[in-house]
Amino acid sequence: MGLTSSGLLAVLTLVTAACLGGTVWMWPRAAGTGIRATAGRVLLLAGCQIAVLLTLLTAVNTYYLFYGSWRDLLSAAGGDSTRTPHPLPAASGAVAASQAVRKVRADLDPGAKGKHVAARDGQVEHLDVRGIRTGISAEAYVYLPPQYYQPAYAARRFPVVLLIAGYPAADRMVWIDKGHIPEDVGKAQAAGRIQPMIYVMMRPTVVEGWDTECADVPGGPQVETFFAQDVPEAVSGAYRTARTRAGWGLAGYSTGGFCAAKLLLLHSDRFSAAASMAGHFDALLDRTTRELYGGSKEIRRSNDLVWRLRNLPQPPVSVLVASADVGEKTFPSAQRFMAAARPPLVVDKLLLPTGGHNFKTFRKYIPPSIAWLSAHLRGE
């Protein structure tokens, strides 16, 4: 039973109810002034409190996805020694290009009445992406707009938005289940508010239990290269995508927001715009990241986006910073980033008056970020 599964939460809820009912039933029997009676009452109260606390923490974690699996939770409790990195194997030279394989079609709303028609409703496809340069394999969900299947658009090459979730994003369909990308995008396209685009929805986690911050880790997984080169190449090989950087953008929330901004700044030859939703802009190091930069100050500094803006030429790209004035822990970092921006880099901002670092707030950033990207990307 998964840590974020509804089944676990249901079991804990039943256990809590049983504890409360049992306490009410046993309390008269625990009356008295002796040591045994007192100890019995203490145990009853402690059991109820522990059950309530576990249920509450599980519910909060299920919604906010602080820990995506039992392994993540045990790793955080036991320290980094339980999560020794294993460098990924190099890709075989026999493979000519990064590939997107095992394409499986899925209806946008399997419970909806009526037959699903791609040319009317759009389509979500499940891909396994295999990187030639990095040896990394990861899954993606790709939303294709209805126009992709319509004869009038048969020669059209569509803009692409690469969506990167926050860490760990245990729900592999988080952009669909919680972000509601297909539904919201479909409605906005039907209303003419955004252009038809292809959305590639992914997690940043390529090694379970390790927040790599989309970095090329010395001696470890080359995650930056995977997202900047392998993924676009694989997606371009599978779909009719824009050929130039003008048609490629990124977006993400939390860690994914940092990844989106970093990939944009470091690979402006591939991407032209990115929306960072509640993302930080510093090169973090903590328990979940471990030592990403091989102990090198230079490598870590090159991954610090504020440092890059202050010390290096700024690329001709556009960034949307979506954050909140109050309650968002990454806002100070966002302020430093925006203050350091200079032309030709263009920074727009979407600021809420209040909002915590949680999916309830992230959800508010997604529709305007998609509209912003639509206005900044071009198909062919």
HUMO-V632847 format. One record per backbone hydrogen bond with DSSP energy under -1.0 kcal/mol. CO is the residue of the C=O (numbers start at 0). NH is the residue of the N-H. E is the energy in kcal/mol with one decimal. If there is no record, write none. Layout:
CO|NH|E / CO|NH|E
This chain:
1|4|-1.2 / 4|8|-1.4 / 5|9|-2.2 / 6|10|-2.4 / 7|11|-2.5 / 8|12|-2.1 / 9|13|-2.1 / 10|14|-2.5 / 11|15|-2.5 / 12|16|-2.3 / 13|17|-2.4 / 14|18|-2.4 / 15|19|-2.4 / 16|20|-2.6 / 17|21|-2.8 / 18|22|-2.3 / 19|23|-2.1 / 20|24|-2.1 / 21|25|-2.5 / 22|26|-1.9 / 25|29|-1.1 / 27|30|-1.1 / 33|37|-2.3 / 34|38|-2.8 / 35|39|-2.3 / 36|40|-2.0 / 37|41|-2.2 / 38|42|-2.4 / 39|43|-2.2 / 40|44|-2.4 / 41|45|-2.7 / 42|46|-2.6 / 43|47|-2.0 / 44|48|-2.4 / 45|49|-2.6 / 46|50|-2.2 / 47|51|-2.7 / 48|52|-2.6 / 49|53|-2.7 / 50|54|-2.2 / 51|55|-2.5 / 52|56|-2.8 / 53|57|-2.3 / 54|58|-2.3 / 55|59|-2.4 / 56|60|-2.5 / 57|61|-2.5 / 58|62|-1.7 / 59|63|-2.8 / 60|64|-2.6 / 68|72|-2.0 / 69|73|-2.9 / 70|74|-2.5 / 71|75|-2.2 / 72|76|-1.9 / 73|77|-2.5 / 74|78|-1.6 / 78|81|-1.3 / 79|82|-2.2 / 91|94|-1.6 / 98|129|-3.0 / 100|127|-2.7 / 103|125|-2.4 / 105|123|-1.3 / 108|111|-2.3 / 116|119|-1.4 / 116|120|-3.3 / 117|121|-2.3 / 122|143|-3.4 / 123|105|-2.6 / 124|141|-3.2 / 125|103|-1.5 / 126|139|-2.5 / 127|100|-3.1 / 128|137|-2.2 / 129|98|-2.3 / 130|134|-1.6 / 135|130|-2.8 / 137|128|-3.6 / 139|126|-3.2 / 140|200|-3.4 / 141|124|-2.7 / 142|198|-2.1 / 143|122|-2.5 / 144|147|-1.5 / 145|148|-1.8 / 146|149|-1.1 / 149|152|-2.0 / 150|153|-1.7 / 152|155|-1.7 / 156|379|-2.7 / 157|241|-2.1 / 158|197|-2.9 / 159|248|-2.7 / 160|199|-2.6 / 161|250|-2.1 / 162|201|-2.8 / 169|171|-1.0 / 170|173|-1.8 / 172|175|-1.3 / 172|176|-3.5 / 173|177|-1.9 / 173|178|-2.2 / 174|180|-2.2 / 179|183|-2.6 / 180|184|-2.8 / 181|185|-2.3 / 182|186|-2.2 / 183|187|-2.4 / 184|188|-2.7 / 185|189|-2.3 / 186|190|-1.7 / 187|192|-2.5 / 188|191|-1.3 / 197|160|-2.9 / 198|142|-2.7 / 199|162|-3.1 / 200|140|-2.3 / 201|164|-2.2 / 206|209|-1.7 / 209|211|-1.1 / 211|214|-1.3 / 214|216|-1.1 / 214|222|-1.7 / 216|219|-2.7 / 220|216|-2.2 / 220|222|-1.3 / 221|225|-1.8 / 222|226|-2.4 / 223|227|-2.4 / 224|228|-2.4 / 224|229|-1.6 / 225|230|-3.0 / 228|232|-2.0 / 229|233|-2.6 / 230|234|-2.8 / 231|235|-2.6 / 232|236|-1.6 / 234|238|-2.0 / 238|240|-1.5 / 239|157|-2.3 / 243|246|-1.9 / 244|247|-1.8 / 245|377|-2.1 / 246|159|-3.1 / 247|271|-2.5 / 248|161|-2.6 / 249|274|-2.1 / 250|163|-2.6 / 251|276|-3.0 / 252|255|-2.0 / 253|257|-1.7 / 254|258|-2.5 / 255|259|-2.4 / 256|260|-2.1 / 257|261|-2.8 / 258|262|-2.9 / 259|263|-1.7 / 260|264|-2.3 / 261|265|-2.7 / 262|266|-1.3 / 266|269|-1.8 / 266|270|-2.1 / 271|317|-1.9 / 272|249|-1.7 / 273|319|-2.6 / 274|251|-1.6 / 275|321|-2.8 / 276|253|-2.2 / 280|304|-1.3 / 280|305|-1.2 / 281|283|-1.3 / 285|289|-2.3 / 287|210|-2.4 / 289|291|-1.1 / 292|295|-2.2 / 295|299|-2.0 / 296|300|-2.5 / 297|301|-1.9 / 300|303|-1.3 / 303|307|-2.1 / 304|308|-2.0 / 305|309|-1.8 / 306|310|-1.7 / 307|311|-2.6 / 314|316|-1.9 / 316|345|-2.5 / 317|273|-1.9 / 318|347|-2.9 / 319|275|-3.0 / 320|349|-2.9 / 321|277|-3.4 / 322|351|-2.5 / 325|354|-2.0 / 327|330|-1.6 / 329|333|-2.0 / 330|334|-2.6 / 331|335|-1.9 / 332|336|-2.0 / 333|337|-2.6 / 334|338|-2.3 / 335|339|-1.3 / 341|344|-1.6 / 345|318|-2.7 / 347|320|-2.7 / 349|322|-2.1 / 351|324|-2.7 / 355|357|-1.8 / 357|361|-2.5 / 358|362|-2.5 / 360|363|-1.3 / 361|364|-1.1 / 361|365|-1.2 / 364|368|-2.0 / 365|369|-2.4 / 366|370|-2.2 / 367|371|-2.2 / 368|372|-2.4 / 369|373|-2.4 / 370|374|-1.5 / 372|376|-1.3
